[in-house]
Each structure stands twice: as structure tokens, then as C-alpha cells.
């Protein structure tokens, strides 16, 4: 399991997604309105179809209003 933590300074529409090294969407972890605060999301290594993906480099991207940030992570099995 991979824990992803993030903070939202004000209420916003938030989208948190996992992408593979080619930029292909693997999993949408969250999409919706969130109020200001600190949040945690867990990725269990599955794609949107519920199938386990292989070990490798992945990226998570968080978008909240005009803010966008992408971070690299490594999935090991």
C-alpha cells in the first residue's frame, strides 16, 4: 500500500490520479470537492479495473483549483 498525503488551503475541486511512466492514467484515487485541511489517500497497486499493476515507476498528480503538482513514486512488490 502507498499512502499519499496532501493539504488543501481552501475549499476546492480536487483530483488525485496515478499515472504510469508513459503518462497513461492508471487509477483515479479521488475526485470531488474538499474543504480546507489535510487528507490521506491509499493506493493498493490496482488500476481502475481492479487489476494489480506491475512494479515500477509511477506518478501521482494532484489538482486543486489552479494548483497542480506531480510526484514520482516507485511501486515494489
PDB file of N, CA, C and O in Angstrom:
ATOM      1  N   UNK A   1       0.836  -1.190   0.000  1.00  0.00           N
ATOM      2  CA  UNK A   1       0.000   0.000   0.000  1.00  0.00           C
ATOM      3  C   UNK A   1       0.872   1.241   0.000  1.00  0.00           C
ATOM      4  O   UNK A   1       1.919   1.277   0.646  1.00  0.00           O
ATOM      5  N   UNK A   2       0.441   2.247  -0.719  1.00  0.00           N
ATOM      6  CA  UNK A   2       1.143   3.527  -0.770  1.00  0.00           C
ATOM      7  C   UNK A   2       0.233   4.604  -0.205  1.00  0.00           C
ATOM      8  O   UNK A   2      -0.887   4.792  -0.679  1.00  0.00           O
ATOM      9  N   UNK A   3       0.717   5.308   0.806  1.00  0.00           N
ATOM     10  CA  UNK A   3      -0.036   6.404   1.412  1.00  0.00           C
ATOM     11  C   UNK A   3       0.392   7.718   0.783  1.00  0.00           C
ATOM     12  O   UNK A   3       1.583   8.016   0.695  1.00  0.00           O
ATOM     13  N   UNK A   4      -0.578   8.498   0.349  1.00  0.00           N
ATOM     14  CA  UNK A   4      -0.320   9.805  -0.244  1.00  0.00           C
ATOM     15  C   UNK A   4      -1.020  10.836   0.626  1.00  0.00           C
ATOM     16  O   UNK A   4      -2.232  10.769   0.825  1.00  0.00           O
ATOM     17  N   UNK A   5      -0.260  11.784   1.140  1.00  0.00           N
ATOM     18  CA  UNK A   5      -0.854  12.836   1.965  1.00  0.00           C
ATOM     19  C   UNK A   5      -0.747  14.171   1.237  1.00  0.00           C
ATOM     20  O   UNK A   5       0.202  14.420   0.494  1.00  0.00           O
ATOM     21  N   UNK A   6      -1.740  15.019   1.467  1.00  0.00           N
ATOM     22  CA  UNK A   6      -1.757  16.336   0.850  1.00  0.00           C
ATOM     23  C   UNK A   6      -2.618  17.279   1.684  1.00  0.00           C
ATOM     24  O   UNK A   6      -3.479  16.853   2.454  1.00  0.00           O
ATOM     25  N   UNK A   7      -2.359  18.562   1.508  1.00  0.00           N
ATOM     26  CA  UNK A   7      -3.113  19.602   2.222  1.00  0.00           C
ATOM     27  C   UNK A   7      -3.803  20.506   1.217  1.00  0.00           C
ATOM     28  O   UNK A   7      -3.254  20.821   0.161  1.00  0.00           O
ATOM     29  N   UNK A   8      -5.003  20.914   1.559  1.00  0.00           N
ATOM     30  CA  UNK A   8      -5.772  21.848   0.747  1.00  0.00           C
ATOM     31  C   UNK A   8      -5.959  23.119   1.576  1.00  0.00           C
ATOM     32  O   UNK A   8      -6.559  23.061   2.650  1.00  0.00           O
ATOM     33  N   UNK A   9      -5.458  24.275   1.101  1.00  0.00           N
ATOM     34  CA  UNK A   9      -5.560  25.501   1.901  1.00  0.00           C
ATOM     35  C   UNK A   9      -6.966  26.109   1.944  1.00  0.00           C
ATOM     36  O   UNK A   9      -7.302  26.845   2.871  1.00  0.00           O
ATOM     37  N   UNK A  10      -7.776  25.796   0.940  1.00  0.00           N
ATOM     38  CA  UNK A  10      -9.149  26.314   0.886  1.00  0.00           C
ATOM     39  C   UNK A  10     -10.012  25.323   0.124  1.00  0.00           C
ATOM     40  O   UNK A  10      -9.492  24.466  -0.592  1.00  0.00           O
ATOM     41  N   UNK A  11     -11.321  25.433   0.271  1.00  0.00           N
ATOM     42  CA  UNK A  11     -12.220  24.511  -0.415  1.00  0.00           C
ATOM     43  C   UNK A  11     -11.968  24.556  -1.918  1.00  0.00           C
ATOM     44  O   UNK A  11     -11.837  25.628  -2.509  1.00  0.00           O
ATOM     45  N   UNK A  12     -11.901  23.360  -2.530  1.00  0.00           N
ATOM     46  CA  UNK A  12     -11.590  23.276  -3.955  1.00  0.00           C
ATOM     47  C   UNK A  12     -12.065  21.950  -4.517  1.00  0.00           C
ATOM     48  O   UNK A  12     -12.309  20.995  -3.780  1.00  0.00           O
ATOM     49  N   UNK A  13     -12.191  21.907  -5.838  1.00  0.00           N
ATOM     50  CA  UNK A  13     -12.431  20.645  -6.527  1.00  0.00           C
ATOM     51  C   UNK A  13     -11.062  19.972  -6.656  1.00  0.00           C
ATOM     52  O   UNK A  13     -10.137  20.543  -7.233  1.00  0.00           O
ATOM     53  N   UNK A  14     -10.941  18.767  -6.122  1.00  0.00           N
ATOM     54  CA  UNK A  14      -9.655  18.071  -6.061  1.00  0.00           C
ATOM     55  C   UNK A  14      -9.713  16.815  -6.916  1.00  0.00           C
ATOM     56  O   UNK A  14     -10.715  16.099  -6.932  1.00  0.00           O
ATOM     57  N   UNK A  15      -8.615  16.561  -7.627  1.00  0.00           N
ATOM     58  CA  UNK A  15      -8.492  15.334  -8.403  1.00  0.00           C
ATOM     59  C   UNK A  15      -7.112  14.753  -8.120  1.00  0.00           C
ATOM     60  O   UNK A  15      -6.099  15.435  -8.277  1.00  0.00           O
ATOM     61  N   UNK A  16      -7.077  13.487  -7.700  1.00  0.00           N
ATOM     62  CA  UNK A  16      -5.840  12.792  -7.382  1.00  0.00           C
ATOM     63  C   UNK A  16      -5.784  11.525  -8.223  1.00  0.00           C
ATOM     64  O   UNK A  16      -6.623  10.637  -8.076  1.00  0.00           O
ATOM     65  N   UNK A  17      -4.785  11.444  -9.112  1.00  0.00           N
ATOM     66  CA  UNK A  17      -4.683  10.337 -10.058  1.00  0.00           C
ATOM     67  C   UNK A  17      -3.276   9.749 -10.072  1.00  0.00           C
ATOM     68  O   UNK A  17      -2.296  10.421  -9.750  1.00  0.00           O
ATOM     69  N   UNK A  18      -3.205   8.466 -10.458  1.00  0.00           N
ATOM     70  CA  UNK A  18      -1.943   7.754 -10.627  1.00  0.00           C
ATOM     71  C   UNK A  18      -1.731   7.524 -12.124  1.00  0.00           C
ATOM     72  O   UNK A  18      -2.652   7.126 -12.837  1.00  0.00           O
ATOM     73  N   UNK A  19      -0.500   7.781 -12.590  1.00  0.00           N
ATOM     74  CA  UNK A  19      -0.139   7.581 -13.997  1.00  0.00           C
ATOM     75  C   UNK A  19       1.090   6.689 -14.082  1.00  0.00           C
ATOM     76  O   UNK A  19       1.908   6.653 -13.163  1.00  0.00           O
ATOM     77  N   UNK A  20       1.213   5.973 -15.190  1.00  0.00           N
ATOM     78  CA  UNK A  20       2.433   5.182 -15.397  1.00  0.00           C
ATOM     79  C   UNK A  20       3.498   6.053 -16.052  1.00  0.00           C
ATOM     80  O   UNK A  20       3.277   7.239 -16.294  1.00  0.00           O
ATOM     81  N   UNK A  21       4.641   5.464 -16.332  1.00  0.00           N
ATOM     82  CA  UNK A  21       5.791   6.193 -16.874  1.00  0.00           C
ATOM     83  C   UNK A  21       5.496   6.796 -18.254  1.00  0.00           C
ATOM     84  O   UNK A  21       6.151   7.754 -18.664  1.00  0.00           O
ATOM     85  N   UNK A  22       4.513   6.238 -18.970  1.00  0.00           N
ATOM     86  CA  UNK A  22       4.135   6.743 -20.295  1.00  0.00           C
ATOM     87  C   UNK A  22       3.064   7.826 -20.229  1.00  0.00           C
ATOM     88  O   UNK A  22       2.667   8.373 -21.259  1.00  0.00           O
ATOM     89  N   UNK A  23       2.588   8.141 -19.007  1.00  0.00           N
ATOM     90  CA  UNK A  23       1.547   9.151 -18.855  1.00  0.00           C
ATOM     91  C   UNK A  23       0.141   8.611 -18.973  1.00  0.00           C
ATOM     92  O   UNK A  23      -0.817   9.382 -19.029  1.00  0.00           O
ATOM     93  N   UNK A  24       0.002   7.304 -19.012  1.00  0.00           N
ATOM     94  CA  UNK A  24      -1.317   6.670 -19.096  1.00  0.00           C
ATOM     95  C   UNK A  24      -1.973   6.661 -17.722  1.00  0.00           C
ATOM     96  O   UNK A  24      -1.342   6.290 -16.732  1.00  0.00           O
ATOM     97  N   UNK A  25      -3.229   7.066 -17.658  1.00  0.00           N
ATOM     98  CA  UNK A  25      -3.962   7.055 -16.398  1.00  0.00           C
ATOM     99  C   UNK A  25      -4.120   5.616 -15.906  1.00  0.00           C
ATOM    100  O   UNK A  25      -4.617   4.756 -16.633  1.00  0.00           O
ATOM    101  N   UNK A  26      -3.699   5.363 -14.679  1.00  0.00           N
ATOM    102  CA  UNK A  26      -3.803   4.039 -14.075  1.00  0.00           C
ATOM    103  C   UNK A  26      -4.987   3.978 -13.113  1.00  0.00           C
ATOM    104  O   UNK A  26      -5.789   3.046 -13.157  1.00  0.00           O
ATOM    105  N   UNK A  27      -5.085   4.987 -12.240  1.00  0.00           N
ATOM    106  CA  UNK A  27      -6.111   4.958 -11.207  1.00  0.00           C
ATOM    107  C   UNK A  27      -6.492   6.371 -10.798  1.00  0.00           C
ATOM    108  O   UNK A  27      -5.619   7.214 -10.592  1.00  0.00           O
ATOM    109  N   UNK A  28      -7.783   6.638 -10.680  1.00  0.00           N
ATOM    110  CA  UNK A  28      -8.269   7.876 -10.088  1.00  0.00           C
ATOM    111  C   UNK A  28      -8.585   7.565  -8.634  1.00  0.00           C
ATOM    112  O   UNK A  28      -9.536   6.839  -8.341  1.00  0.00           O
ATOM    113  N   UNK A  29      -7.787   8.117  -7.721  1.00  0.00           N
ATOM    114  CA  UNK A  29      -7.977   7.837  -6.295  1.00  0.00           C
ATOM    115  C   UNK A  29      -9.086   8.678  -5.691  1.00  0.00           C
ATOM    116  O   UNK A  29      -9.833   8.207  -4.834  1.00  0.00           O
ATOM    117  N   UNK A  30      -9.195   9.926  -6.140  1.00  0.00           N
ATOM    118  CA  UNK A  30     -10.243  10.800  -5.613  1.00  0.00           C
ATOM    119  C   UNK A  30     -10.543  11.890  -6.620  1.00  0.00           C
ATOM    120  O   UNK A  30      -9.648  12.410  -7.286  1.00  0.00           O
ATOM    121  N   UNK A  31     -11.823  12.226  -6.719  1.00  0.00           N
ATOM    122  CA  UNK A  31     -12.240  13.396  -7.486  1.00  0.00           C
ATOM    123  C   UNK A  31     -13.511  13.934  -6.858  1.00  0.00           C
ATOM    124  O   UNK A  31     -14.524  13.240  -6.776  1.00  0.00           O
ATOM    125  N   UNK A  32     -13.444  15.183  -6.416  1.00  0.00           N
ATOM    126  CA  UNK A  32     -14.605  15.803  -5.795  1.00  0.00           C
ATOM    127  C   UNK A  32     -14.222  17.029  -5.001  1.00  0.00           C
ATOM    128  O   UNK A  32     -13.060  17.433  -4.980  1.00  0.00           O
ATOM    129  N   UNK A  33     -15.212  17.624  -4.344  1.00  0.00           N
ATOM    130  CA  UNK A  33     -14.998  18.811  -3.526  1.00  0.00           C
ATOM    131  C   UNK A  33     -14.430  18.420  -2.168  1.00  0.00           C
ATOM    132  O   UNK A  33     -14.871  17.448  -1.554  1.00  0.00           O
ATOM    133  N   UNK A  34     -13.448  19.187  -1.709  1.00  0.00           N
ATOM    134  CA  UNK A  34     -12.904  19.003  -0.371  1.00  0.00           C
ATOM    135  C   UNK A  34     -12.715  20.369   0.265  1.00  0.00           C
ATOM    136  O   UNK A  34     -12.333  21.333  -0.399  1.00  0.00           O
ATOM    137  N   UNK A  35     -12.987  20.436   1.561  1.00  0.00           N
ATOM    138  CA  UNK A  35     -12.765  21.675   2.289  1.00  0.00           C
ATOM    139  C   UNK A  35     -11.303  21.742   2.718  1.00  0.00           C
ATOM    140  O   UNK A  35     -10.563  20.767   2.590  1.00  0.00           O
ATOM    141  N   UNK A  36     -10.899  22.894   3.225  1.00  0.00           N
ATOM    142  CA  UNK A  36      -9.516  23.080   3.663  1.00  0.00           C
ATOM    143  C   UNK A  36      -9.154  22.035   4.708  1.00  0.00           C
ATOM    144  O   UNK A  36      -9.963  21.713   5.579  1.00  0.00           O
ATOM    145  N   UNK A  37      -7.936  21.506   4.622  1.00  0.00           N
ATOM    146  CA  UNK A  37      -7.491  20.526   5.602  1.00  0.00           C
ATOM    147  C   UNK A  37      -6.442  19.597   5.033  1.00  0.00           C
ATOM    148  O   UNK A  37      -5.999  19.741   3.894  1.00  0.00           O
ATOM    149  N   UNK A  38      -6.057  18.636   5.862  1.00  0.00           N
ATOM    150  CA  UNK A  38      -5.044  17.645   5.479  1.00  0.00           C
ATOM    151  C   UNK A  38      -5.757  16.329   5.187  1.00  0.00           C
ATOM    152  O   UNK A  38      -6.651  15.922   5.928  1.00  0.00           O
ATOM    153  N   UNK A  39      -5.360  15.673   4.111  1.00  0.00           N
ATOM    154  CA  UNK A  39      -6.023  14.443   3.663  1.00  0.00           C
ATOM    155  C   UNK A  39      -4.990  13.367   3.369  1.00  0.00           C
ATOM    156  O   UNK A  39      -3.821  13.650   3.104  1.00  0.00           O
ATOM    157  N   UNK A  40      -5.454  12.129   3.423  1.00  0.00           N
ATOM    158  CA  UNK A  40      -4.628  10.965   3.115  1.00  0.00           C
ATOM    159  C   UNK A  40      -5.408  10.086   2.156  1.00  0.00           C
ATOM    160  O   UNK A  40      -6.620   9.921   2.294  1.00  0.00           O
ATOM    161  N   UNK A  41      -4.713   9.530   1.195  1.00  0.00           N
ATOM    162  CA  UNK A  41      -5.313   8.594   0.260  1.00  0.00           C
ATOM    163  C   UNK A  41      -4.375   7.397   0.131  1.00  0.00           C
ATOM    164  O   UNK A  41      -3.155   7.548   0.196  1.00  0.00           O
ATOM    165  N   UNK A  42      -4.941   6.224  -0.048  1.00  0.00           N
ATOM    166  CA  UNK A  42      -4.154   4.993  -0.120  1.00  0.00           C
ATOM    167  C   UNK A  42      -4.337   4.365  -1.497  1.00  0.00           C
ATOM    168  O   UNK A  42      -5.458   4.201  -1.978  1.00  0.00           O
ATOM    169  N   UNK A  43      -3.216   4.017  -2.121  1.00  0.00           N
ATOM    170  CA  UNK A  43      -3.250   3.281  -3.389  1.00  0.00           C
ATOM    171  C   UNK A  43      -2.768   1.867  -3.114  1.00  0.00           C
ATOM    172  O   UNK A  43      -1.674   1.662  -2.587  1.00  0.00           O
ATOM    173  N   UNK A  44      -3.587   0.904  -3.473  1.00  0.00           N
ATOM    174  CA  UNK A  44      -3.269  -0.503  -3.220  1.00  0.00           C
ATOM    175  C   UNK A  44      -2.583  -1.189  -4.400  1.00  0.00           C
ATOM    176  O   UNK A  44      -2.466  -2.415  -4.404  1.00  0.00           O
ATOM    177  N   UNK A  45      -2.130  -0.436  -5.395  1.00  0.00           N
ATOM    178  CA  UNK A  45      -1.423  -1.011  -6.532  1.00  0.00           C
ATOM    179  C   UNK A  45      -2.326  -1.534  -7.622  1.00  0.00           C
ATOM    180  O   UNK A  45      -1.875  -2.254  -8.513  1.00  0.00           O
ATOM    181  N   UNK A  46      -3.614  -1.177  -7.562  1.00  0.00           N
ATOM    182  CA  UNK A  46      -4.568  -1.628  -8.581  1.00  0.00           C
ATOM    183  C   UNK A  46      -4.898  -0.492  -9.529  1.00  0.00           C
ATOM    184  O   UNK A  46      -4.804   0.683  -9.176  1.00  0.00           O
ATOM    185  N   UNK A  47      -5.291  -0.868 -10.754  1.00  0.00           N
ATOM    186  CA  UNK A  47      -5.744   0.133 -11.714  1.00  0.00           C
ATOM    187  C   UNK A  47      -7.245   0.367 -11.534  1.00  0.00           C
ATOM    188  O   UNK A  47      -7.849  -0.174 -10.608  1.00  0.00           O
ATOM    189  N   UNK A  48      -7.846   1.165 -12.408  1.00  0.00           N
ATOM    190  CA  UNK A  48      -9.278   1.469 -12.288  1.00  0.00           C
ATOM    191  C   UNK A  48     -10.162   0.245 -12.481  1.00  0.00           C
ATOM    192  O   UNK A  48     -11.325   0.259 -12.079  1.00  0.00           O
ATOM    193  N   UNK A  49      -9.632  -0.817 -13.091  1.00  0.00           N
ATOM    194  CA  UNK A  49     -10.396  -2.057 -13.301  1.00  0.00           C
ATOM    195  C   UNK A  49     -10.220  -3.044 -12.158  1.00  0.00           C
ATOM    196  O   UNK A  49     -10.810  -4.124 -12.186  1.00  0.00           O
ATOM    197  N   UNK A  50      -9.417  -2.697 -11.148  1.00  0.00           N
ATOM    198  CA  UNK A  50      -9.197  -3.584 -10.011  1.00  0.00           C
ATOM    199  C   UNK A  50      -8.100  -4.608 -10.229  1.00  0.00           C
ATOM    200  O   UNK A  50      -7.960  -5.546  -9.444  1.00  0.00           O
ATOM    201  N   UNK A  51      -7.316  -4.436 -11.294  1.00  0.00           N
ATOM    202  CA  UNK A  51      -6.229  -5.372 -11.605  1.00  0.00           C
ATOM    203  C   UNK A  51      -4.923  -4.818 -11.046  1.00  0.00           C
ATOM    204  O   UNK A  51      -4.621  -3.636 -11.210  1.00  0.00           O
ATOM    205  N   UNK A  52      -4.150  -5.679 -10.383  1.00  0.00           N
ATOM    206  CA  UNK A  52      -2.859  -5.270  -9.832  1.00  0.00           C
ATOM    207  C   UNK A  52      -1.901  -4.912 -10.975  1.00  0.00           C
ATOM    208  O   UNK A  52      -1.793  -5.644 -11.958  1.00  0.00           O
ATOM    209  N   UNK A  53      -1.217  -3.789 -10.830  1.00  0.00           N
ATOM    210  CA  UNK A  53      -0.229  -3.377 -11.831  1.00  0.00           C
ATOM    211  C   UNK A  53       1.149  -3.872 -11.406  1.00  0.00           C
ATOM    212  O   UNK A  53       1.346  -4.246 -10.251  1.00  0.00           O
ATOM    213  N   UNK A  54       2.092  -3.874 -12.327  1.00  0.00           N
ATOM    214  CA  UNK A  54       3.425  -4.375 -12.046  1.00  0.00           C
ATOM    215  C   UNK A  54       4.292  -3.374 -11.292  1.00  0.00           C
ATOM    216  O   UNK A  54       3.972  -2.188 -11.208  1.00  0.00           O
ATOM    217  N   UNK A  55       5.380  -3.869 -10.754  1.00  0.00           N
ATOM    218  CA  UNK A  55       6.350  -2.997 -10.086  1.00  0.00           C
ATOM    219  C   UNK A  55       6.913  -2.011 -11.093  1.00  0.00           C
ATOM    220  O   UNK A  55       7.009  -2.314 -12.282  1.00  0.00           O
ATOM    221  N   UNK A  56       7.281  -0.838 -10.619  1.00  0.00           N
ATOM    222  CA  UNK A  56       7.874   0.151 -11.498  1.00  0.00           C
ATOM    223  C   UNK A  56       7.691   1.559 -10.994  1.00  0.00           C
ATOM    224  O   UNK A  56       7.290   1.779  -9.851  1.00  0.00           O
ATOM    225  N   UNK A  57       7.990   2.517 -11.859  1.00  0.00           N
ATOM    226  CA  UNK A  57       7.876   3.930 -11.532  1.00  0.00           C
ATOM    227  C   UNK A  57       6.490   4.420 -11.931  1.00  0.00           C
ATOM    228  O   UNK A  57       6.019   4.160 -13.038  1.00  0.00           O
ATOM    229  N   UNK A  58       5.853   5.124 -11.021  1.00  0.00           N
ATOM    230  CA  UNK A  58       4.535   5.714 -11.255  1.00  0.00           C
ATOM    231  C   UNK A  58       4.570   7.151 -10.768  1.00  0.00           C
ATOM    232  O   UNK A  58       5.475   7.550 -10.036  1.00  0.00           O
ATOM    233  N   UNK A  59       3.589   7.912 -11.174  1.00  0.00           N
ATOM    234  CA  UNK A  59       3.475   9.307 -10.770  1.00  0.00           C
ATOM    235  C   UNK A  59       2.084   9.543 -10.220  1.00  0.00           C
ATOM    236  O   UNK A  59       1.107   8.991 -10.725  1.00  0.00           O
ATOM    237  N   UNK A  60       1.994  10.358  -9.189  1.00  0.00           N
ATOM    238  CA  UNK A  60       0.675  10.801  -8.768  1.00  0.00           C
ATOM    239  C   UNK A  60       0.577  12.304  -8.992  1.00  0.00           C
ATOM    240  O   UNK A  60       1.530  13.051  -8.765  1.00  0.00           O
ATOM    241  N   UNK A  61      -0.587  12.722  -9.438  1.00  0.00           N
ATOM    242  CA  UNK A  61      -0.835  14.131  -9.727  1.00  0.00           C
ATOM    243  C   UNK A  61      -2.047  14.586  -8.941  1.00  0.00           C
ATOM    244  O   UNK A  61      -3.110  13.966  -8.972  1.00  0.00           O
ATOM    245  N   UNK A  62      -1.855  15.687  -8.238  1.00  0.00           N
ATOM    246  CA  UNK A  62      -2.971  16.289  -7.517  1.00  0.00           C
ATOM    247  C   UNK A  62      -3.285  17.635  -8.146  1.00  0.00           C
ATOM    248  O   UNK A  62      -2.394  18.452  -8.378  1.00  0.00           O
ATOM    249  N   UNK A  63      -4.562  17.853  -8.416  1.00  0.00           N
ATOM    250  CA  UNK A  63      -5.043  19.112  -8.954  1.00  0.00           C
ATOM    251  C   UNK A  63      -6.089  19.647  -7.994  1.00  0.00           C
ATOM    252  O   UNK A  63      -7.005  18.926  -7.599  1.00  0.00           O
ATOM    253  N   UNK A  64      -5.950  20.913  -7.620  1.00  0.00           N
ATOM    254  CA  UNK A  64      -6.919  21.584  -6.751  1.00  0.00           C
ATOM    255  C   UNK A  64      -7.039  23.021  -7.228  1.00  0.00           C
ATOM    256  O   UNK A  64      -6.112  23.815  -7.062  1.00  0.00           O
ATOM    257  N   UNK A  65      -8.170  23.355  -7.816  1.00  0.00           N
ATOM    258  CA  UNK A  65      -8.375  24.673  -8.443  1.00  0.00           C
ATOM    259  C   UNK A  65      -7.266  24.902  -9.461  1.00  0.00           C
ATOM    260  O   UNK A  65      -7.130  24.110 -10.394  1.00  0.00           O
ATOM    261  N   UNK A  66      -6.475  25.951  -9.317  1.00  0.00           N
ATOM    262  CA  UNK A  66      -5.420  26.235 -10.301  1.00  0.00           C
ATOM    263  C   UNK A  66      -4.088  25.578  -9.921  1.00  0.00           C
ATOM    264  O   UNK A  66      -3.121  25.677 -10.677  1.00  0.00           O
ATOM    265  N   UNK A  67      -4.022  24.917  -8.775  1.00  0.00           N
ATOM    266  CA  UNK A  67      -2.796  24.257  -8.319  1.00  0.00           C
ATOM    267  C   UNK A  67      -2.690  22.861  -8.926  1.00  0.00           C
ATOM    268  O   UNK A  67      -3.679  22.130  -8.991  1.00  0.00           O
ATOM    269  N   UNK A  68      -1.475  22.489  -9.375  1.00  0.00           N
ATOM    270  CA  UNK A  68      -1.237  21.137  -9.863  1.00  0.00           C
ATOM    271  C   UNK A  68       0.183  20.742  -9.486  1.00  0.00           C
ATOM    272  O   UNK A  68       1.126  21.514  -9.659  1.00  0.00           O
ATOM    273  N   UNK A  69       0.320  19.516  -8.964  1.00  0.00           N
ATOM    274  CA  UNK A  69       1.639  19.018  -8.582  1.00  0.00           C
ATOM    275  C   UNK A  69       1.728  17.547  -8.944  1.00  0.00           C
ATOM    276  O   UNK A  69       0.778  16.786  -8.760  1.00  0.00           O
ATOM    277  N   UNK A  70       2.898  17.156  -9.467  1.00  0.00           N
ATOM    278  CA  UNK A  70       3.148  15.764  -9.833  1.00  0.00           C
ATOM    279  C   UNK A  70       4.368  15.282  -9.072  1.00  0.00           C
ATOM    280  O   UNK A  70       5.384  15.974  -9.006  1.00  0.00           O
ATOM    281  N   UNK A  71       4.262  14.089  -8.498  1.00  0.00           N
ATOM    282  CA  UNK A  71       5.383  13.491  -7.755  1.00  0.00           C
ATOM    283  C   UNK A  71       5.606  12.065  -8.233  1.00  0.00           C
ATOM    284  O   UNK A  71       4.674  11.368  -8.632  1.00  0.00           O
ATOM    285  N   UNK A  72       6.870  11.650  -8.180  1.00  0.00           N
ATOM    286  CA  UNK A  72       7.248  10.298  -8.600  1.00  0.00           C
ATOM    287  C   UNK A  72       7.200   9.351  -7.410  1.00  0.00           C
ATOM    288  O   UNK A  72       7.486   9.746  -6.279  1.00  0.00           O
ATOM    289  N   UNK A  73       6.840   8.111  -7.667  1.00  0.00           N
ATOM    290  CA  UNK A  73       6.876   7.075  -6.645  1.00  0.00           C
ATOM    291  C   UNK A  73       7.249   5.746  -7.302  1.00  0.00           C
ATOM    292  O   UNK A  73       7.080   5.568  -8.508  1.00  0.00           O
ATOM    293  N   UNK A  74       7.747   4.834  -6.508  1.00  0.00           N
ATOM    294  CA  UNK A  74       8.142   3.520  -7.002  1.00  0.00           C
ATOM    295  C   UNK A  74       7.288   2.471  -6.322  1.00  0.00           C
ATOM    296  O   UNK A  74       7.192   2.433  -5.095  1.00  0.00           O
ATOM    297  N   UNK A  75       6.664   1.611  -7.129  1.00  0.00           N
ATOM    298  CA  UNK A  75       5.866   0.513  -6.592  1.00  0.00           C
ATOM    299  C   UNK A  75       6.724  -0.749  -6.609  1.00  0.00           C
ATOM    300  O   UNK A  75       7.171  -1.189  -7.668  1.00  0.00           O
ATOM    301  N   UNK A  76       6.946  -1.320  -5.444  1.00  0.00           N
ATOM    302  CA  UNK A  76       7.707  -2.561  -5.313  1.00  0.00           C
ATOM    303  C   UNK A  76       6.793  -3.654  -4.811  1.00  0.00           C
ATOM    304  O   UNK A  76       5.937  -3.417  -3.959  1.00  0.00           O
ATOM    305  N   UNK A  77       6.971  -4.847  -5.336  1.00  0.00           N
ATOM    306  CA  UNK A  77       6.152  -5.976  -4.880  1.00  0.00           C
ATOM    307  C   UNK A  77       7.023  -7.000  -4.213  1.00  0.00           C
ATOM    308  O   UNK A  77       6.527  -8.030  -3.757  1.00  0.00           O
TER     309      UNK A  77
END
